[in-house]
Every structure is written in C-alpha cells, then in structure tokens.
Amino acid sequence: MMERHNGHVRERMTILGDLDAVSFLPWIRRHAAKLGLSQAVSHASTKRIELEVEGPEELIDMMEMGCSLGPIDVWVETIERTSVNADSA
C-alpha cells in the first residue's frame, strides 16, 4: 500500500536503461514541474536514475508514462516503483 498524505503519495522511481543523465535529469525536472509533482533525484548514472516523487497517484502514473517515452536520446528499459514510508524518509 502506498503512503498517502493529504491525498498525495510518495514513491521511489528507479529508471533503468541506456540513459543520458545530462539531458534526462533536466527533462525529468521539467516534466515533474508541469505535472505539479515534487521530486528529488538520489542517484543518477548512465544506467540508472533513482528519484522520489510526491503528488497525486494519477499524476505519478503520468510521470512514469512520460519517463518511459522520454527524450529521444534516452532508452528506458524498465521503471520500478516502490512506496516510500514517511517514517523512513
């Protein structure tokens, strides 16, 4: 079950693939801002990006879809989502 706070959920997204973090990270930030999600990147490399996102679950679903389609210089293989417990954050 996802942690809910004021109708919002907080999840960790782990994006795996052939990633160009230099162009993908600004793209992620812009996409999250357009959706009104808060986000924080905890790890970024050419194979994996980990970020926490918070907001309405439907908008996090849209964020996942956007990241899976991503910019042209990125190939996303999988996106794993896990709930972030407020007590461990």
N, C-alpha and C positions, 0 to 999 in steps of 0.2 A: 504494500500500500504506500502511496506517495505521501510525503509530508505536506500538509495543507496549512497555509497561514493566510488569513484574510482572503480566501478564495484563490490563493496562489499556491503553486507547488515549486519545490526546489529540486532540480535534478542535475546529475553529473552526466555530461555527454562525452563519450570517448569516440573520436572520429579517427578511423584507420584508413590508410590508403597511400597513394602517391601524392603527397601534399606539399605545396609550396607555401610554407608558413608566412613568408614575407608578404605575399599578396592575399592569402586566405584569411589571416588574422584581421586585417582592416575590413575585409569583406564581412566576416562574422560580426564584428562590432557594428558595422552599418546596418546589417540585416536585423540584428537584435534590437538596435535602437528604433528601426522602422516598426518593429512589432511591439515596442514598448516593454521589452524584457530587460531585466538586469542580467549582466553576465560578467564572469571573471575567468580568465584563462589561467590554469595552473601548470600546464605543460604544453610545449609546442616543439615539434621536430618535423622532419620531412616524412615521417611515417605515422605519427600520432599527435593529435591535439586533444587535450582534456580541458573542458570548461564546465563551469557551473552556470546554470541559467535558472532564473526565477521569474514566474509570472503565471498567467492562466494556462492550464494544461493544453487547451486548444492552440494557443499561440506557440507553446513549446513544440507541439506537433508540427506546426507550420515552419518553425525554425529547423527542425530535423529534416523536413522535406526540402527546404531551401538549401541546407548544407549538403544534402545528398546530391542535389543537382549542381550546386556550387558554381564557381567561376570556371572558365574554360581551361585554365592551366592546372586544375586540380582533379584528381581521380579518387573519389571516395568509394572505398570498398564496403565498409560497414560503419554503422553508428550504433554504439551501445549506450543505453540509457539506464541509469540507476537512480533511485531515490536518495536524497541526501537528508539524513536525520538532522533536525535542528539542534539536537543535543550534541552532535559530533562536529558541527560547523563552527 
